[in-house]
Amino acid sequence: MAKPSDQRHEALAGLLGLGTHSARKSHYPELLARLEELETERNRYKWLFEHAVHGIFQASLYEGLRAANPALARMLGYSDPHEVLWTLTDLANHLFVGGEAELRVIRDQLREHGGLFGYETRLRRKDGSHIDVLMNLLLKPDEDGLVEGFVADITERIQAQQRLQTLNDELEQRVAERTRELEALNQQLREARDAAEAANLSKDKYLAAASHDLLQPLNAARLLVSTLRERPLPEAERTLVERTHLALEGAEELLTDLLEISKLDQSAIKADIDTVCVDELLVPLASEFQSVAQSAGLQLRVRIPKQLAVRTDMRLLTRILRNFLSNACRYTERGGVLLAARRRGTRLRLEVWDTGMGIPADQLQAIFLEFSRLDSGRAAERKGVGLGLAIVDRIAGILDCPVQVRSQLGRGSVFSIEVPLAQTVLPGPRAEAVLRPVTGDPLPGRRLLVIDNEESILHSMAALLGQWGCEVVTAVDAATAVRELDGRVPEVILVDYHLDHGETGCTALKELRKHFGQVPAVMITADRSDECRRALQSIGVPLLNKPVKPGKLRAVLSQLLNGV
């Protein structure tokens, strides 16, 4: 009869699948293999636990640490993991820097969320120092209050962050200090700039005053010498007069160029773009340089398209063309000069041709530099300082119009500038008027009024105009002019812009026209400012700059008197 104990063993053997001896014998190798696998897995996890780089521990929410690996012990400064198996009270006192309060927060988070990941905190080491760690804590759901944790030492990372923050703070401080230094330097620069602008303004005023004071006696001398040049003189005296004329002309060009390039360098000259009739632009230039070319033994020819207009600043473009014509007459020994305009699509090319000595190819760009001169031909007799084409280059830049030059040695040169054509066509004087001779006609017998506050200029102007056959009345202001005329009406009024006692040529002309009607007038001034130019534009009076060129004066008077 079987014993009860045998029955229990059989039941357990049946539960395990080993109910009979044969069954035990057949399943034993498989069970042994399973047990060996479990042992191998346990040993592997044990090896990982003991040799892990980061700290690993197991703890109870109610009792404290149950197990810890060597890495956690070393991290906290202990040699044996058993030394860190603290109770809850010891954890609060010996491990967490935050003490009981931090431990309470950790327990609440685990109970509420079942885990705490990426939690950064500070732990206390055995020697009392602190380390920064990153914890991942997991509350095992099937075991009451059992927590498994993983701890990584992030002290170096935190220290690096702190060093980086310190460097950032230092950098911000240095930037702030540098900013304050730059602001102080900028303030100094602003003060220096203001001082420089004030000095430039003072210099501009000085140049304006100096130019007026210098050009006044120079103008008188030029007029007197021009009067002598037109008189029959012995050969020796004529030679002296011609040399004086050349010297005064050189002084005038030098002073005028220095003043103008100074204004250009200070960006004091601005373009006033308007629609300009080509005839209105070129006819006065041709009339002015006709006598210049004749006195040099040259022929001036003109080719001007009819009924064309351009968009430009007439004053600045005239300055460029006048330089081209002046150089052409100066550097040409024989032959002639051609002033021409050629249409090129939407632009008009204004050209000045000469039959002079030409320019070497290696100097075609250098001639536009300051103080560049060609010492050849007639120019050798009256050298300038080489600023003319430098002024042309700057003015062309202001107008945004290209200047070109072509030349052949021994055959001549061509200087040109292209300007945009206007859409509308303005009526202007006919080009045939250019070829009108500028002799004494129509000047003889004409009554001219000259107003200037400089007695020397009045005497010089009276001598020149009187030699041209004019009846000349001179005065220093409008009131004196009315008395001197004594009811006689002048046919042309020549008036200086700056008069005494704050009076200007504009106010004097307005007063005279109240007495004599709309008499043609010419304004003469050494003032080259934009303010003066705008004032004259508003009353529509032609302008002659001092020193006055006799040829240009004769041409302007002839045009005005032909219209009377």
C-alpha positions in Angstrom: 0.0 0.0 0.0 1.4 3.4 -1.0 2.3 5.9 1.7 0.7 9.4 1.7 4.1 10.9 1.2 4.6 8.9 -1.9 1.3 10.3 -3.2 2.4 13.9 -2.6 5.7 13.2 -4.4 3.9 11.7 -7.3 1.6 14.7 -7.5 4.6 17.2 -7.5 6.4 15.0 -10.0 3.3 15.1 -12.2 3.0 18.9 -11.9 6.7 19.2 -13.0 6.1 16.7 -15.8 8.2 14.1 -14.0 5.5 11.7 -13.0 7.4 8.5 -13.6 10.9 7.3 -13.4 11.1 7.2 -17.2 9.8 10.7 -17.4 12.3 12.1 -15.0 15.0 10.3 -16.9 13.9 11.8 -20.2 13.4 15.4 -19.0 16.4 15.8 -16.7 18.9 16.9 -19.4 16.5 19.6 -20.6 16.0 20.9 -17.0 19.7 20.9 -16.3 20.3 22.9 -19.5 17.7 25.4 -18.4 19.2 25.8 -15.0 22.6 26.3 -16.5 21.2 29.0 -18.8 19.6 30.7 -15.9 22.9 30.5 -13.9 24.8 31.9 -16.9 22.4 34.8 -17.3 22.5 35.5 -13.5 26.3 35.6 -13.6 26.2 37.9 -16.6 24.0 40.3 -14.9 26.1 40.1 -11.8 29.2 40.9 -13.8 27.5 43.8 -15.4 26.2 45.0 -12.0 29.7 44.8 -10.4 31.6 46.2 -13.4 29.2 48.9 -14.6 30.7 52.4 -15.2 27.7 54.1 -13.7 26.2 53.5 -10.3 23.4 51.0 -9.9 21.4 50.4 -6.7 18.2 48.8 -5.4 16.2 50.5 -2.6 13.0 50.3 -0.7 10.8 53.3 -0.2 10.3 52.1 3.4 13.7 50.8 4.4 16.5 52.4 2.4 19.2 51.0 0.1 19.3 47.2 -0.2 22.1 46.8 -2.8 24.7 48.9 -4.5 27.3 48.2 -7.1 31.0 49.1 -6.7 30.7 52.0 -9.1 28.2 53.8 -6.9 30.5 53.2 -3.9 33.5 54.6 -5.7 31.4 57.5 -6.9 30.6 58.3 -3.2 34.2 57.8 -2.0 33.7 54.4 -0.4 35.7 51.2 -1.1 33.0 48.7 -0.1 29.4 48.8 -1.5 28.1 47.6 1.8 29.2 50.9 3.4 26.5 52.7 1.3 23.6 50.6 2.3 21.9 53.3 4.4 18.5 53.4 5.9 16.1 56.1 5.0 17.3 58.3 7.8 20.9 57.8 6.8 20.0 58.6 3.1 18.6 61.9 4.2 21.6 62.7 6.4 24.5 61.2 4.5 23.6 61.0 0.8 21.2 63.7 -0.5 22.4 67.3 -0.1 18.8 68.3 -0.1 18.2 66.2 3.0 14.8 64.9 4.1 12.9 67.4 2.0 14.5 66.3 -1.2 14.0 62.6 -0.3 10.3 63.3 0.4 9.9 64.8 -3.1 11.5 61.8 -4.7 9.2 59.4 -2.9 6.1 61.4 -3.9 7.2 61.5 -7.6 7.8 57.8 -7.7 4.4 57.0 -6.1 2.6 59.4 -8.5 4.4 58.6 -11.8 6.1 55.3 -11.2 9.4 56.6 -12.3 11.7 59.7 -12.2 14.0 60.2 -15.3 16.7 62.7 -16.0 16.6 63.9 -12.4 19.7 66.0 -11.6 20.8 66.5 -8.0 23.8 66.7 -5.7 25.1 63.9 -3.5 27.4 64.0 -0.5 30.6 62.0 -0.7 32.4 60.4 2.2 35.0 63.2 2.5 32.2 65.8 2.7 32.6 67.0 -0.9 29.7 67.1 -3.4 29.2 65.5 -6.8 26.6 66.3 -9.4 24.7 63.3 -10.7 21.9 62.4 -13.1 19.4 59.7 -11.8 16.9 57.5 -13.5 14.6 55.8 -10.9 12.0 53.2 -11.6 9.4 51.9 -9.2 8.8 48.2 -9.8 5.0 47.7 -10.0 4.9 44.1 -8.9 6.9 44.6 -5.7 5.7 47.0 -3.0 8.0 50.0 -2.8 11.0 48.5 -4.6 13.0 51.0 -6.6 15.8 50.4 -9.0 18.1 53.3 -9.8 20.9 54.2 -12.2 23.3 57.1 -11.3 25.7 58.9 -13.7 28.4 61.3 -12.5 27.9 64.6 -14.4 30.2 66.7 -12.2 32.6 67.5 -15.1 29.7 68.5 -17.4 28.2 70.8 -14.7 31.7 72.3 -14.1 32.2 72.7 -17.8 28.8 74.5 -18.0 29.7 76.6 -15.1 33.0 77.5 -16.7 31.2 78.3 -19.9 28.8 80.5 -18.1 31.6 82.2 -16.3 33.3 82.8 -19.7 30.1 84.1 -21.1 29.7 86.4 -18.2 33.2 87.6 -18.6 32.7 88.0 -22.4 29.5 90.0 -21.8 31.4 92.1 -19.4 34.2 92.7 -21.8 31.7 93.4 -24.6 30.0 95.9 -22.4 33.3 97.5 -21.5 34.3 97.5 -25.2 30.9 99.0 -26.1 31.4 101.8 -23.6 34.9 102.4 -25.0 33.5 102.4 -28.6 30.7 104.8 -27.6 33.3 107.1 -26.1 35.4 106.8 -29.2 32.4 107.4 -31.4 31.6 110.5 -29.4 35.1 111.7 -29.9 34.9 111.0 -33.7 31.6 112.8 -33.8 33.1 115.8 -32.1 36.1 115.6 -34.5 33.8 115.3 -37.4 31.8 118.3 -36.2 35.0 120.2 -35.8 36.2 119.2 -39.3 32.8 120.2 -40.8 33.0 123.5 -39.0 36.6 124.0 -40.3 35.5 123.1 -43.8 32.6 125.6 -43.5 35.0 128.2 -42.3 37.4 127.3 -45.2 34.6 127.5 -47.7 33.7 131.0 -46.4 37.3 131.9 -46.5 37.7 130.6 -50.0 34.6 132.4 -51.2 35.8 135.7 -49.6 39.3 135.2 -50.8 38.2 134.3 -54.4 36.1 137.4 -54.5 38.9 139.6 -53.2 41.5 138.0 -55.5 39.3 138.0 -58.6 38.3 141.6 -58.4 41.7 143.2 -59.1 42.5 140.3 -61.5 39.3 141.2 -63.4 40.3 144.8 -63.6 43.7 143.9 -64.8 42.4 141.5 -67.5 40.0 144.2 -68.8 42.8 146.8 -69.0 45.2 144.4 -70.8 42.4 143.3 -73.2 41.9 147.0 -74.0 45.6 147.4 -74.7 45.7 144.3 -76.9 43.1 145.8 -79.2 45.0 149.0 -79.7 47.8 149.6 -82.3 51.0 149.5 -80.3 54.7 149.4 -81.1 56.1 145.9 -81.4 58.1 146.0 -78.1 55.0 147.3 -76.1 52.8 144.7 -77.8 55.1 141.9 -76.7 54.9 143.2 -73.1 51.2 143.4 -73.3 50.9 139.9 -74.7 53.1 138.5 -72.0 51.1 140.3 -69.3 47.9 138.9 -70.9 49.3 135.3 -70.7 50.5 135.8 -67.1 47.1 137.1 -66.0 45.3 134.4 -68.0 47.4 131.7 -66.3 46.8 133.2 -62.8 43.0 133.3 -63.6 43.0 129.7 -64.7 45.0 128.6 -61.7 42.8 130.4 -59.2 39.6 129.3 -60.8 40.7 125.6 -61.1 41.9 125.5 -57.5 38.6 126.9 -56.2 36.5 124.6 -58.4 38.4 121.4 -57.6 38.2 122.3 -53.9 34.4 122.5 -54.1 34.3 119.2 -56.1 36.4 117.4 -53.5 34.1 118.6 -50.8 31.0 117.4 -52.7 29.7 120.9 -52.6 28.6 120.8 -56.3 25.4 119.0 -57.1 23.9 118.4 -60.5 20.7 120.3 -61.3 19.2 118.2 -64.1 16.9 119.9 -66.5 15.9 119.7 -70.2 18.4 121.8 -72.2 18.1 122.6 -75.9 21.3 121.6 -77.7 21.4 124.9 -79.7 21.1 126.8 -76.5 24.0 124.9 -75.0 26.4 125.0 -78.0 25.7 128.3 -79.8 27.1 130.5 -76.9 30.2 128.3 -76.6 30.8 128.5 -80.4 30.4 132.3 -80.3 32.8 132.5 -77.3 35.5 130.4 -78.8 35.3 131.8 -82.3 37.4 134.8 -81.4 39.8 132.5 -79.4 40.3 130.3 -82.4 40.8 133.3 -84.7 43.4 134.8 -82.5 45.3 131.5 -82.5 45.1 131.3 -86.3 42.7 128.4 -86.3 39.3 127.8 -87.9 36.4 126.9 -85.6 33.7 124.8 -87.3 30.4 123.7 -85.8 28.1 120.8 -86.5 24.9 121.0 -84.4 21.8 118.8 -85.0 18.6 120.9 -85.0 15.7 120.6 -82.6 17.4 118.2 -80.1 17.3 118.5 -76.3 19.2 116.7 -73.6 18.7 116.0 -69.9 21.7 117.5 -68.0 23.0 120.3 -65.9 23.7 123.0 -68.4 26.2 124.8 -66.2 28.3 121.7 -65.5 28.2 120.4 -69.0 29.2 123.8 -70.3 32.2 123.7 -68.0 33.3 120.4 -69.5 32.9 121.5 -73.1 34.6 124.8 -72.4 37.6 122.9 -71.1 37.6 120.7 -74.3 37.5 123.7 -76.5 40.1 125.6 -74.5 42.5 122.7 -74.7 41.9 122.2 -78.4 42.7 125.8 -79.1 45.7 125.7 -76.8 47.3 122.5 -78.1 46.7 123.1 -81.8 49.4 124.8 -83.9 47.6 124.9 -87.2 44.4 123.6 -88.8 41.2 123.9 -86.9 38.8 122.8 -84.2 35.4 121.1 -84.7 32.5 121.3 -82.2 30.0 118.6 -83.1 27.1 116.7 -81.8 26.2 113.2 -83.0 23.1 111.2 -82.1 23.8 107.7 -80.7 20.5 105.9 -80.0 19.0 107.4 -76.8 22.2 109.5 -76.1 23.9 112.5 -77.7 27.7 112.5 -78.1 29.2 115.9 -77.9 32.7 116.0 -79.5 35.5 118.4 -79.8 38.1 117.6 -82.5 41.4 119.2 -83.1 44.3 118.9 -85.5 47.0 119.3 -82.8 50.1 117.3 -81.9 48.1 114.4 -80.4 48.6 112.6 -77.1 50.8 109.5 -76.6 48.8 106.4 -75.9 50.5 105.8 -72.6 49.2 109.2 -71.3 45.6 109.0 -72.4 44.5 108.0 -68.8 47.1 110.1 -67.0 45.8 113.4 -68.4 42.7 113.1 -66.2 44.9 113.1 -63.0 45.6 116.2 -61.0 48.6 118.2 -62.0 49.0 116.3 -65.3 50.3 118.6 -68.1 51.3 118.2 -71.8 54.1 120.6 -72.4 53.8 120.9 -76.2 52.7 123.3 -78.8 51.2 126.6 -77.8 50.5 125.4 -74.3 54.2 125.6 -73.5 53.9 129.3 -73.5 51.2 129.4 -70.8 51.4 126.3 -68.6 48.6 125.6 -66.1 48.8 123.3 -63.1 47.0 120.5 -64.9 43.7 120.6 -63.1 41.4 121.1 -66.1 40.8 117.5 -67.1 40.8 116.4 -63.5 37.8 118.8 -63.0 36.2 117.4 -66.1 36.5 113.9 -64.8 34.9 114.8 -61.5 32.1 116.7 -63.1 31.4 113.9 -65.5 31.1 111.6 -62.5 28.5 114.0 -61.0 26.6 113.9 -64.2 27.0 110.2 -64.6 28.1 110.7 -68.2 31.1 108.9 -69.7 34.0 110.9 -71.1 36.2 109.4 -73.8 39.3 110.5 -75.6 40.9 109.3 -78.9 44.2 110.6 -80.2 46.8 110.0 -82.9 50.3 111.6 -82.6 50.8 114.2 -85.3 47.1 114.2 -86.4 45.1 115.4 -83.4 42.6 114.4 -80.7 38.9 113.9 -80.0 37.4 114.5 -76.6 33.7 113.5 -76.2 31.0 113.1 -73.6 27.7 111.3 -74.0 24.5 112.7 -72.4 21.0 111.3 -72.4 18.5 112.8 -75.0 15.3 114.3 -73.7 11.9 113.1 -74.9 10.7 116.6 -75.7 12.3 119.0 -78.2 12.8 122.6 -77.1 13.1 125.5 -79.6 16.5 127.2 -79.5 18.6 129.6 -81.5 19.6 128.4 -84.9 23.1 127.0 -85.3 23.8 129.4 -88.2 24.1 132.2 -85.5 27.3 130.6 -84.4 29.1 131.7 -87.5 28.2 135.4 -87.0 31.4 137.4 -86.7 32.0 138.9 -83.3 33.5 142.2 -84.3 32.4 145.6 -83.1 29.0 145.3 -84.7 26.4 145.7 -83.3 28.2 147.4 -80.4 29.2 150.8 -81.7 26.9 153.6 -80.6 25.0 151.4 -78.0 24.4 152.8 -74.6 25.6 150.4 -71.8 25.2 150.8 -68.1 27.9 149.3 -65.9 27.3 148.9 -62.1 30.1 147.7 -59.8 31.2 148.7 -56.3 34.9 148.6 -57.4 36.1 151.8 -59.0 39.0 150.0 -60.8 36.6 147.6 -62.5 34.4 150.5 -63.6 37.3 152.2 -65.2 38.6 149.0 -66.8 35.1 148.1 -68.2 34.5 151.6 -69.4 37.9 151.6 -71.3 37.2 148.2 -72.9 33.6 148.9 -73.9 34.5 152.5 -75.0 37.1 151.0 -77.3 34.4 148.8 -78.8 32.5 152.0 -79.7 29.9 151.9 -76.9 28.6 154.8 -74.9 29.3 153.7 -71.3 27.6 155.0 -68.1 29.1 153.7 -64.8 27.7 153.7 -61.3 28.3 152.1 -57.9 24.6 151.4 -57.2 21.1 151.7 -58.7 20.4 155.2 -57.3 23.6 156.6 -58.7 22.9 154.9 -62.1 19.4 156.6 -62.3 21.1 160.0 -61.6 23.9 159.4 -64.2 21.5 158.3 -66.9 19.3 161.4 -66.4 16.3 159.9 -68.2 18.3 158.1 -70.9 17.4 154.4 -71.3 20.3 152.0 -71.3 20.2 149.3 -74.0 22.0 146.7 -71.8 22.8 146.7 -68.1 26.0 145.0 -66.8 25.7 144.7 -63.0 27.9 143.1 -60.4 26.1 140.6 -58.1 27.7 141.8 -54.8 27.4 145.5 -54.2 27.9 147.7 -51.1 25.6 148.0 -48.1 24.1 144.5 -48.6 22.6 145.3 -52.0 22.8 142.7 -54.7 22.8 143.0 -58.5 19.3 141.4 -58.4 17.8 144.1 -56.3 19.6 146.8 -58.3 18.3 145.4 -61.6 14.8 145.2 -60.2 15.0 148.9 -59.2 16.4 150.0 -62.5 13.7 148.1 -64.5 11.1 150.0 -62.5 12.5 153.2 -64.2 13.5 151.9 -67.6 11.4 148.9 -68.3 12.5 145.3 -69.1 16.1 146.2 -70.2 18.4 143.2 -71.2 21.0 142.6 -68.5 24.1 140.6 -67.8 25.2 139.7 -64.2 28.9 139.7 -63.5 30.3 138.1 -60.4 33.2 136.3 -58.7 30.7 134.3 -56.6 30.5 130.8 -58.0 28.2 129.5 -55.2 25.0 127.5 -56.0 23.0 130.1 -54.0 24.1 132.9 -56.5 23.4 130.7 -59.5 19.9 129.9 -58.3 19.2 133.5 -57.6 20.2 134.4 -61.2 18.2 131.5 -62.6 15.1 132.9 -60.9 15.3 136.2 -62.9 16.5 134.7 -66.1 19.7 136.8 -66.5 22.9 135.5 -68.2 25.9 135.1 -65.9 29.6 136.0 -66.5 32.1 134.9 -63.9 35.0 137.2 -63.0 37.6 137.6 -64.4 35.5 138.4 -67.5 36.8 137.1 -70.8 36.5 139.9 -73.4 35.6 137.4 -76.1 32.7 136.0 -74.1 31.6 139.4 -73.0 31.5 140.6 -76.6 29.5 137.5 -77.7 26.9 137.9 -74.9 26.4 141.6 -75.6 26.1 140.9 -79.4 23.4 138.3 -78.8 21.5 140.6 -76.4 21.7 143.7 -78.7 20.7 141.7 -81.7 17.5 140.8 -79.9 16.8 144.4 -79.0 
